[in-house]
Amino acid sequence: MNGFKVFNSDWTCRGFQYEVGKTYEMNGAPNVCNRGFHFCKKAADCFGYYSFDPANKVAEIIAHGVIAEEGARAMAIGNIKRVYVDGCAIGGLFNQYAEQTRPFWKAVQNRKISIIVSDVLKNEVERDPQCVRDFFVSLPESQIERVVSTDESDTLAERYIAENVVGPTCLDDCKHIALATLAHASVLVSWNFKHLVNKTRIDGYNGVNLKLGYVQVDIRTPIEVIHDYT
């Protein structure tokens, strides 16, 4: 869920120090104005709870996890994992991996997992069978964080190929890795054992990331994510 939050001039709020671009988590159940990270769904509503101060900062935020709402106010408990998904993670619902894939998507629907959806995935799904496309559009918007390709992500993807992690025909796979890396995803899930969920490939992608100063990316199957991340 997208929303807005008011901060002091130093990016603190109620004694908690925030930083732009970071994700914060808290255990337990949210309670409006008592427990959780509070925000408003509309920017204008924020000033119903704060006196206007030109030194304050207002930022658009993305709330993950369990969300409690009361009027214009909302609280989020972000003890949820942000999982980047590729086309195979969805397609697995409709092939030999269906039984192992269902628990993952049930966890998404139960708000235990938040998914990161990219423009690369959207383009992949548009080429998939109708059953995959229908499932994709049915995903709960509250559990989706959307990212789009940039010059930086495209350059990183091309670097994986230049370093011979995979061949030129795997550019979309490389774009998934690059976008998951730049989004600081908890993990990327896929059933693509040849190009993604493969120790040699994972070491290759992370070798490039390490060389360029990017974070390491964890790549798992949906069933591994259920066991290790929920």
DODOKOL-792896 format. One record per atom (N, C-alpha, C): residue number from 1; residue in three letters; z, x, y negated. Coordinates in steps of 0.05 Angstrom, whole numbers, plus 5000, padded with zeros to 4 digits. Each point is the difference from the previous one (the first is absolute). Example, Ala and Ser with C-alpha at 12.3 -4.5 7.8 and 13.67 -1.06 7.14 Angstrom:
! DODOKOL-792896
1_Ala_5156_5264_5114
1_Ala_5000_4982_4976
1_Ala_5000_5018_4976
2_Ser_4986_4993_4979
2_Ser_5001_5016_4976
2_Ser_5014_4985_4978
! end
This chain:
! DODOKOL-792896
1_Met_5000_5017_5024
1_Met_5000_4983_4976
1_Met_5000_5018_4975
2_Asn_4983_4994_4981
2_Asn_4999_5015_4975
2_Asn_5020_4987_4980
3_Gly_5011_5016_4982
3_Gly_5018_4989_4980
3_Gly_5004_5020_4978
4_Phe_5020_4996_4983
4_Phe_5005_5016_4977
4_Phe_5030_5006_4998
5_Lys_5007_5024_4989
5_Lys_5027_5008_4998
5_Lys_5005_5015_4974
6_Val_5023_4995_4988
6_Val_5007_5014_4975
6_Val_5019_5023_5007
7_Phe_4995_5023_4987
7_Phe_5016_5024_5004
7_Phe_5011_5009_4973
8_Asn_5021_5016_5001
8_Asn_5009_5014_4976
8_Asn_4979_5021_4992
9_Ser_5004_5013_4978
9_Ser_4980_5020_4991
9_Ser_4997_5023_5019
10_Asp_5021_5006_5016
10_Asp_4999_5022_5019
10_Asp_4993_4991_5028
11_Trp_4989_4976_5003
11_Trp_4992_4989_5026
11_Trp_5023_4994_5018
12_Thr_5024_4995_4988
12_Thr_5022_4991_5016
12_Thr_5004_4970_4997
13_Cys_5013_4987_5019
13_Cys_5007_4972_4998
13_Cys_5025_4996_5017
14_Arg_5020_4989_4987
14_Arg_5026_4996_5013
14_Arg_5011_5025_5014
15_Gly_4996_5022_4987
15_Gly_5010_5026_5010
15_Gly_4983_5013_5021
16_Phe_4978_4987_5008
16_Phe_4982_5012_5021
16_Phe_4977_5014_4986
17_Gln_4994_5024_5009
17_Gln_4978_5015_4988
17_Gln_4974_4995_5015
18_Tyr_4980_4991_4986
18_Tyr_4974_4995_5012
18_Tyr_4980_5021_4990
19_Glu_4978_5002_5014
19_Glu_4979_5019_4993
19_Glu_4973_4986_5005
20_Val_4982_5001_4982
20_Val_4974_4987_5002
20_Val_4985_5011_5025
21_Gly_4990_4981_5016
21_Gly_4984_5008_5023
21_Gly_5016_5003_5026
22_Lys_5027_4998_4998
22_Lys_5017_5003_5024
22_Lys_5006_4972_5012
23_Thr_5008_5001_5026
23_Thr_5008_4976_5014
23_Thr_5030_5003_5007
24_Tyr_5015_4978_4996
24_Tyr_5029_5001_5004
24_Tyr_5008_4979_5021
25_Glu_5020_5007_5016
25_Glu_5009_4983_5022
25_Glu_5030_4994_4998
26_Met_5008_4978_5012
26_Met_5028_4993_5001
26_Met_5004_4982_5025
27_Asn_5021_5006_5014
27_Asn_5006_4984_5024
27_Asn_5015_4975_4993
28_Gly_5000_4980_5018
28_Gly_5014_4975_4996
28_Gly_4982_4978_4991
29_Ala_5012_4977_4994
29_Ala_4985_4977_4991
29_Ala_5001_4997_4970
30_Pro_4978_4992_4987
30_Pro_5000_4997_4971
30_Pro_5015_4976_4991
31_Asn_5012_5002_4976
31_Asn_5014_4978_4988
31_Asn_4994_5001_4970
32_Val_4988_4980_4989
32_Val_4991_5001_4972
32_Val_5022_5007_4981
33_Cys_4995_5022_4985
33_Cys_5017_5011_4979
33_Cys_5026_5013_5012
34_Asn_5001_5003_5026
34_Asn_5023_5013_5012
34_Asn_4992_5024_5018
35_Arg_4980_4996_5017
35_Arg_4993_5022_5017
35_Arg_4970_5001_5003
36_Gly_4989_5025_4998
36_Gly_4971_5003_5002
36_Gly_4989_5012_4974
37_Phe_4974_5003_4999
37_Phe_4986_5010_4976
37_Phe_4989_4975_4986
38_His_5011_4994_4977
38_His_4992_4975_4986
38_His_4976_5004_4983
39_Phe_4985_4978_4997
39_Phe_4975_5000_4984
39_Phe_4993_4971_4993
40_Cys_4980_4996_4984
40_Cys_4990_4974_4993
40_Cys_4970_4998_5008
41_Lys_4991_4976_5007
41_Lys_4973_4997_5008
41_Lys_4981_5001_4976
42_Lys_5010_4993_4976
42_Lys_4984_5001_4976
42_Lys_5014_5018_4980
43_Ala_4984_5016_4985
43_Ala_5011_5019_4982
43_Ala_5017_4987_4978
44_Ala_4990_4977_4990
44_Ala_5015_4986_4978
44_Ala_5027_4991_5009
45_Asp_5004_4994_5026
45_Asp_5026_4990_5010
45_Asp_5021_5022_4999
46_Cys_4992_5025_5001
46_Cys_5019_5022_5000
46_Cys_5019_4998_4976
47_Phe_4989_4992_4977
47_Phe_5016_5000_4976
47_Phe_5018_4975_4997
48_Gly_5001_4984_5021
48_Gly_5020_4979_5002
48_Gly_5026_5011_5010
49_Tyr_4999_5025_5010
49_Tyr_5024_5013_5011
49_Tyr_5008_5026_4986
50_Tyr_4982_5009_4982
50_Tyr_5006_5024_4984
50_Tyr_4994_4994_4971
51_Ser_5017_5011_4982
51_Ser_4993_4998_4972
51_Ser_4978_5019_4994
52_Phe_4982_4993_4982
52_Phe_4977_5017_4995
52_Phe_5008_5026_4987
53_Asp_4991_5022_5011
53_Asp_5006_5027_4988
53_Asp_4974_5016_5002
54_Pro_4989_5008_4977
54_Pro_4974_5014_5001
54_Pro_5001_5026_5015
55_Ala_5024_5010_5006
55_Ala_5002_5025_5016
55_Ala_4998_4995_5030
56_Asn_5004_4975_5008
56_Asn_4998_4994_5028
56_Asn_4972_5004_5011
57_Lys_4998_5003_5026
57_Lys_4974_5003_5013
57_Lys_4997_4976_5019
58_Val_4975_4989_5001
58_Val_4993_4978_5018
58_Val_4978_5010_5018
59_Ala_5004_4996_5026
59_Ala_4980_5009_5019
59_Ala_4993_4978_5020
60_Glu_4975_5000_5009
60_Glu_4992_4983_5022
60_Glu_5008_5013_5026
61_Ile_5012_4985_5018
61_Ile_5010_5011_5025
61_Ile_4989_4985_5023
62_Ile_5002_5012_5024
62_Ile_4992_4986_5025
62_Ile_5025_4998_5017
63_Ala_5009_4976_5006
63_Ala_5024_4996_5016
63_Ala_4993_4997_5029
64_His_5014_5014_5017
64_His_4996_4999_5029
64_His_5026_4990_5014
65_Gly_4997_4993_5025
65_Gly_5024_4993_5015
65_Gly_5008_4971_4997
66_Val_5026_4995_5004
66_Val_5010_4973_4998
66_Val_5005_4994_4970
67_Ile_4989_4977_4991
67_Ile_5002_4993_4972
67_Ile_5014_4974_4996
68_Ala_5021_4999_4983
68_Ala_5014_4976_4993
68_Ala_4992_4991_4972
69_Glu_4994_4975_4996
69_Glu_4991_4990_4974
69_Glu_5019_4978_4990
70_Glu_5003_4999_4974
70_Glu_5016_4979_4987
70_Glu_4988_4996_4972
71_Gly_4984_4980_4997
71_Gly_4986_4995_4975
71_Gly_4981_5023_4994
72_Ala_5003_5011_4976
72_Ala_4982_5022_4992
72_Ala_5009_5027_5011
73_Arg_5024_5000_5011
73_Arg_5011_5026_5010
73_Arg_4994_5003_5029
74_Ala_5000_5026_5008
74_Ala_4996_5006_5028
74_Ala_5014_5026_5006
75_Met_5008_5003_5026
75_Met_5012_5025_5009
75_Met_4986_5009_5025
76_Ala_4995_5026_5003
76_Ala_4987_5010_5024
76_Ala_5017_5021_5013
77_Ile_5001_4999_5026
77_Ile_5013_5022_5016
77_Ile_4978_5015_5013
78_Gly_4995_5024_4991
78_Gly_4976_5015_5009
78_Gly_5005_5018_5024
79_Asn_5015_4991_5020
79_Asn_5004_5016_5024
79_Asn_4977_4996_5020
80_Ile_4976_5000_4989
80_Ile_4977_4993_5016
80_Ile_4981_5024_5000
81_Lys_4985_5003_5021
81_Lys_4982_5022_5002
81_Lys_4972_4992_4990
82_Arg_4988_5018_4985
82_Arg_4974_4996_4989
82_Arg_4979_5013_5019
83_Val_4985_4983_5013
83_Val_4983_5009_5021
83_Val_4970_4996_4992
84_Tyr_4986_5022_5000
84_Tyr_4971_4998_4994
84_Tyr_4986_4992_5025
85_Val_4982_4980_4998
85_Val_4986_4990_5024
85_Val_4970_5005_4997
86_Asp_4987_5008_5023
86_Asp_4971_5002_5000
86_Asp_4989_4977_5016
87_Gly_4974_4999_5003
87_Gly_4987_4977_5013
87_Gly_5008_4997_5029
88_Cys_5005_5022_5014
88_Cys_5007_4999_5028
88_Cys_5027_4986_5004
89_Ala_5018_5003_4980
89_Ala_5026_4987_5002
89_Ala_4998_4970_5000
90_Ile_4979_4989_4987
90_Ile_4995_4972_5000
90_Ile_4983_4992_5025
91_Gly_4979_5016_5004
91_Gly_4983_4994_5023
91_Gly_5015_5001_5026
92_Gly_5022_5015_5002
92_Gly_5015_5002_5024
92_Gly_5011_4973_5009
93_Leu_5002_4981_4982
93_Leu_5009_4973_5008
93_Leu_4980_4986_5017
94_Phe_4975_5009_5001
94_Phe_4979_4986_5013
94_Phe_4986_5017_5021
95_Asn_5013_5020_5011
95_Asn_4989_5016_5021
95_Asn_5021_5008_5020
96_Gln_4996_5021_5015
96_Gln_5019_5007_5021
96_Gln_5028_5008_4991
97_Tyr_5003_5004_4974
97_Tyr_5026_5007_4989
97_Tyr_5015_4976_4988
98_Ala_4990_4976_5005
98_Ala_5012_4976_4988
98_Ala_5030_4998_5004
99_Glu_5008_5003_5025
99_Glu_5029_4996_5007
99_Glu_5017_5020_4986
100_Gln_4990_5024_4997
100_Gln_5016_5021_4986
100_Gln_4998_4999_4970
101_Thr_4981_4985_4990
101_Thr_4996_4998_4971
101_Thr_5015_4977_4988
102_Arg_5003_4978_5015
102_Arg_5013_4976_4989
102_Arg_5028_5005_4988
103_Pro_5018_5016_5013
103_Pro_5026_5004_4988
103_Pro_4999_5012_4973
104_Phe_4980_5017_4995
104_Phe_4998_5012_4974
104_Phe_4995_4979_4978
105_Trp_4980_4983_5006
105_Trp_4993_4980_4980
105_Trp_5021_4978_4997
106_Lys_5015_4996_5021
106_Lys_5023_4981_4998
106_Lys_5021_5012_4982
107_Ala_5004_5026_5001
107_Ala_5019_5013_4982
107_Ala_4991_4998_4971
108_Val_4974_5001_4995
108_Val_4989_4997_4973
108_Val_5006_4971_4990
109_Gln_4995_4981_5017
109_Gln_5005_4972_4993
109_Gln_5029_4994_4996
110_Asn_5018_5015_5014
110_Asn_5029_4997_4997
110_Asn_5011_5017_4978
111_Arg_4983_5013_4984
111_Arg_5007_5017_4977
111_Arg_5017_5024_5008
112_Lys_4996_5010_5024
112_Lys_5013_5025_5008
112_Lys_4982_5024_4993
113_Ile_4975_4995_4997
113_Ile_4980_5020_4993
113_Ile_4983_4991_4977
114_Ser_4995_5018_4982
114_Ser_4981_4994_4978
114_Ser_4975_5017_5005
115_Ile_4976_4988_4997
115_Ile_4976_5014_5006
115_Ile_4985_5009_4974
116_Ile_4987_5023_5002
116_Ile_4983_5010_4978
116_Ile_4971_4995_5008
117_Val_4986_4985_4984
117_Val_4973_4992_5006
117_Val_4981_5013_4979
118_Ser_4980_5013_5009
118_Ser_4981_5014_4982
118_Ser_4973_4986_4998
119_Asp_4985_5009_4981
119_Asp_4972_4990_4997
119_Asp_4983_5009_5024
120_Val_5008_5023_5012
120_Val_4985_5010_5023
120_Val_5004_4981_5024
121_Leu_5025_4991_5003
121_Leu_5006_4980_5021
121_Leu_4985_4974_4996
122_Lys_5000_4991_4975
122_Lys_4986_4975_4993
122_Lys_4971_5002_5007
123_Asn_4987_5022_4994
123_Asn_4972_5004_5007
123_Asn_4995_5000_5030
124_Glu_5019_5012_5015
124_Glu_4998_5001_5029
124_Glu_5001_4972_5012
125_Val_5020_4985_4990
125_Val_5005_4973_5011
125_Val_4976_4982_4995
126_Glu_4986_5004_4978
126_Glu_4977_4983_4994
126_Glu_4978_5004_5020
127_Arg_5000_5022_5015
127_Arg_4980_5005_5020
127_Arg_5010_4992_5028
128_Asp_5024_4990_5002
128_Asp_5013_4993_5026
128_Asp_4994_4971_5007
129_Pro_5006_4993_5026
129_Pro_4996_4972_5008
129_Pro_5017_4980_4983
130_Gln_4992_4975_5001
130_Gln_5013_4980_4984
130_Gln_5030_4998_5005
131_Cys_5008_5003_5025
131_Cys_5029_4998_5007
131_Cys_5016_5021_4984
132_Val_4989_5024_4997
132_Val_5014_5021_4986
132_Val_5000_4993_4970
133_Arg_4978_4991_4989
133_Arg_4999_4993_4972
133_Arg_5019_4977_4993
134_Asp_5002_4980_5018
134_Asp_5018_4978_4996
134_Asp_5029_5009_5000
135_Phe_5007_5018_5018
135_Phe_5027_5010_5001
135_Phe_5007_5016_4975
136_Phe_4981_5016_4991
136_Phe_5004_5016_4976
136_Phe_5007_4984_4976
137_Val_4985_4978_4995
137_Val_5004_4984_4977
137_Val_5026_4983_5002
138_Ser_5011_4997_5025
138_Ser_5024_4985_5004
138_Ser_5025_5016_4996
139_Leu_4998_5026_4995
139_Leu_5023_5017_4998
139_Leu_5017_4992_4975
140_Pro_5027_4999_5003
140_Pro_5017_4992_4978
140_Pro_4998_5019_4976
141_Glu_4992_4990_4977
141_Glu_4996_5017_4977
141_Glu_5026_5014_4992
142_Ser_5023_4987_5005
142_Ser_5026_5012_4993
142_Ser_5005_5026_5014
143_Gln_4987_5004_5023
143_Gln_5004_5024_5016
143_Gln_4978_5021_4996
144_Ile_4983_4996_4981
144_Ile_4977_5018_4996
144_Ile_5002_5016_4974
145_Glu_4995_5025_5002
145_Glu_4997_5018_4977
145_Glu_4971_5010_5001
146_Arg_4986_4996_4979
146_Arg_4971_5006_5000
146_Arg_4995_5027_4985
147_Val_4983_5016_5013
147_Val_4992_5025_4987
147_Val_4970_5002_5001
148_Val_4989_5015_4981
148_Val_4971_5004_4998
148_Val_4993_5029_4999
149_Ser_4976_5006_5009
149_Ser_4991_5028_5000
149_Ser_4997_5010_4971
150_Thr_5006_5026_4997
150_Thr_4997_5013_4975
150_Thr_4985_5026_5004
151_Asp_4993_5014_4978
151_Asp_4987_5026_5002
151_Asp_5018_5019_5016
152_Glu_5026_4998_4996
152_Glu_5019_5018_5014
152_Glu_4999_4995_5030
153_Ser_5001_4974_5008
153_Ser_5001_4994_5029
153_Ser_4973_5007_5013
154_Asp_4978_4995_4986
154_Asp_4974_5007_5011
154_Asp_4997_5030_5004
155_Thr_5010_5015_4980
155_Thr_4999_5029_5002
155_Thr_5016_5010_5024
156_Leu_5024_4989_5003
156_Leu_5017_5008_5022
156_Leu_4987_4993_5027
157_Ala_4988_4976_5002
157_Ala_4987_4992_5024
157_Ala_4977_5020_5007
158_Glu_4985_5008_4980
158_Glu_4978_5018_5005
158_Glu_5010_5028_5007
159_Arg_5024_5007_4991
159_Arg_5012_5026_5007
159_Arg_5006_5001_5030
160_Tyr_5010_4977_5012
160_Tyr_5005_5000_5028
160_Tyr_4975_5007_5016
161_Ile_4978_4989_4991
161_Ile_4974_5006_5014
161_Ile_4992_5029_4995
162_Ala_5003_5009_4976
162_Ala_4993_5028_4994
162_Ala_5016_5020_5016
163_Glu_5025_4992_5007
163_Glu_5018_5017_5016
163_Glu_4996_4995_5030
164_Asn_4980_4984_5007
164_Asn_4993_4995_5028
164_Asn_5022_4986_5016
165_Val_5016_4984_4987
165_Val_5020_4984_5014
165_Val_4985_4979_5017
166_Val_4980_4988_4988
166_Val_4981_4982_5014
166_Val_4972_5004_4988
167_Gly_4980_4987_5012
167_Gly_4973_5003_4991
167_Gly_4993_4981_4977
168_Pro_4977_5004_4988
168_Pro_4991_4984_4977
168_Pro_4998_4970_5006
169_Thr_4996_4993_5025
169_Thr_4997_4971_5006
169_Thr_5027_4986_4999
170_Cys_5022_5015_4997
170_Cys_5027_4988_5000
170_Cys_5011_4998_4971
171_Leu_4982_4997_4981
171_Leu_5010_4999_4972
171_Leu_5019_4978_4995
172_Asp_4995_4976_5011
172_Asp_5019_4977_4995
172_Asp_5027_5006_5011
173_Asp_5001_5013_5024
173_Asp_5026_5008_5011
173_Asp_5015_5019_4981
174_Cys_4985_5019_4989
174_Cys_5012_5019_4981
174_Cys_5009_4986_4975
175_Lys_4986_4979_4991
175_Lys_5008_4985_4977
175_Lys_5026_4986_5005
176_His_5004_4989_5024
176_His_5025_4987_5007
176_His_5023_5020_4999
177_Ile_4996_5024_5011
177_Ile_5021_5020_4999
177_Ile_5007_5008_4971
178_Ala_4979_5004_4984
178_Ala_5004_5008_4972
178_Ala_5015_4979_4985
179_Leu_4993_4975_5003
179_Leu_5013_4978_4986
179_Leu_5029_4997_5009
180_Ala_5005_5002_5026
180_Ala_5027_4999_5011
180_Ala_5017_5022_4989
181_Thr_4988_5024_4997
181_Thr_5014_5023_4989
181_Thr_5008_4996_4971
182_Leu_4981_4991_4984
182_Leu_5005_4997_4972
182_Leu_5019_4976_4994
183_Ala_5000_4981_5018
183_Ala_5018_4977_4997
183_Ala_5028_5006_5010
184_His_5004_5023_5012
184_His_5026_5008_5012
184_His_5009_4979_5020
185_Ala_4981_4992_5017
185_Ala_5006_4980_5020
185_Ala_5021_5012_5020
186_Ser_5017_4982_5011
186_Ser_5019_5009_5020
186_Ser_4985_5010_5025
187_Val_4978_4986_5006
187_Val_4984_5007_5024
187_Val_4973_4986_4998
188_Leu_4980_5011_5013
188_Leu_4974_4986_5003
188_Leu_4998_4991_5029
189_Val_4992_4975_5004
189_Val_4998_4990_5027
189_Val_4970_4995_5007
190_Ser_4994_5006_5025
190_Ser_4972_4997_5010
190_Ser_5000_5002_5030
191_Trp_4979_4990_5012
191_Trp_4994_5004_5028
191_Trp_4977_5020_5004
192_Asn_4993_5013_4979
192_Asn_4977_5019_5001
192_Asn_5011_5027_5011
193_Phe_5000_5003_5026
193_Phe_5010_5024_5012
193_Phe_4982_5025_4996
194_Lys_4975_4995_4997
194_Lys_4981_5022_4998
194_Lys_5002_5015_4973
195_His_5003_4985_4978
195_His_4999_5012_4974
195_His_5026_4999_4984
196_Leu_5019_4983_5008
196_Leu_5025_4997_4984
196_Leu_5025_5005_5017
197_Val_5005_4984_5020
197_Val_5025_5002_5015
197_Val_4995_5021_5022
198_Asn_5000_5025_4991
198_Asn_4992_5023_5017
198_Asn_5014_5024_4988
199_Lys_5016_5014_5016
199_Lys_5016_5022_4990
199_Lys_4984_5021_4986
200_Thr_4977_5007_5012
200_Thr_4983_5021_4988
200_Thr_4990_4991_4973
201_Arg_4991_4975_4998
201_Arg_4991_4989_4974
201_Arg_5023_4999_4980
202_Ile_5023_4989_5009
202_Ile_5023_4997_4982
202_Ile_5007_5028_4988
203_Asp_5001_5020_5017
203_Asp_5007_5027_4991
203_Asp_4979_5010_4980
204_Gly_4975_4992_5005
204_Gly_4979_5009_4982
204_Gly_5002_4986_4972
205_Tyr_5004_4974_5000
205_Tyr_5004_4986_4975
205_Tyr_5023_5011_4984
206_Asn_5023_5004_5014
206_Asn_5024_5009_4987
206_Asn_4998_5029_4991
207_Gly_4983_5016_5015
207_Gly_4996_5027_4991
207_Gly_4985_5001_4973
208_Val_4981_4982_4997
208_Val_4986_4998_4974
208_Val_5019_4991_4978
209_Asn_5016_4979_5007
209_Asn_5019_4989_4981
209_Asn_5020_5022_4991
210_Leu_5010_5015_5019
210_Leu_5019_5022_4993
210_Leu_4987_5020_4982
211_Lys_4976_5007_5006
211_Lys_4985_5021_4985
211_Lys_4996_4991_4971
212_Leu_4996_4974_4996
212_Leu_4994_4989_4974
212_Leu_5025_4989_4985
213_Gly_5023_5001_5013
213_Gly_5024_4991_4987
213_Gly_5006_4971_5003
214_Tyr_4987_4986_5019
214_Tyr_5005_4972_5004
214_Tyr_5021_4996_5022
215_Val_5011_4976_5002
215_Val_5020_4994_5020
215_Val_4987_4998_5028
216_Gln_5016_5004_5020
216_Gln_4990_4997_5028
216_Gln_4998_4970_5007
217_Val_4980_4993_5016
217_Val_4996_4973_5007
217_Val_5007_4996_5030
218_Asp_5015_4979_5005
218_Asp_5007_4993_5028
218_Asp_4980_4979_5010
219_Ile_4989_5004_5024
219_Ile_4979_4982_5011
219_Ile_5010_4990_5027
220_Arg_5002_4974_5004
220_Arg_5010_4989_5025
220_Arg_4984_4976_5008
221_Thr_5004_4991_5025
221_Thr_4990_4974_5009
221_Thr_5018_4978_4991
222_Pro_4991_4975_4998
222_Pro_5018_4978_4993
222_Pro_5025_4998_5017
223_Ile_4998_5004_5026
223_Ile_5023_4997_5017
223_Ile_5020_5023_4995
224_Glu_4991_5023_4992
224_Glu_5018_5022_4994
224_Glu_5015_4994_4974
225_Val_4987_4987_4981
225_Val_5013_4993_4975
225_Val_5022_4980_5005
226_Ile_4995_4981_5017
226_Ile_5021_4980_5006
226_Ile_5025_5014_5012
227_His_4995_5019_5018
227_His_5023_5014_5013
227_His_5015_5018_4981
228_Asp_4985_5014_4982
228_Asp_5012_5021_4984
228_Asp_5007_4993_4971
229_Tyr_4987_4978_4990
229_Tyr_5003_4995_4971
229_Tyr_5013_4974_4993
230_Thr_5007_4983_5021
230_Thr_5013_4975_4993
230_Thr_5028_4999_5012
! end
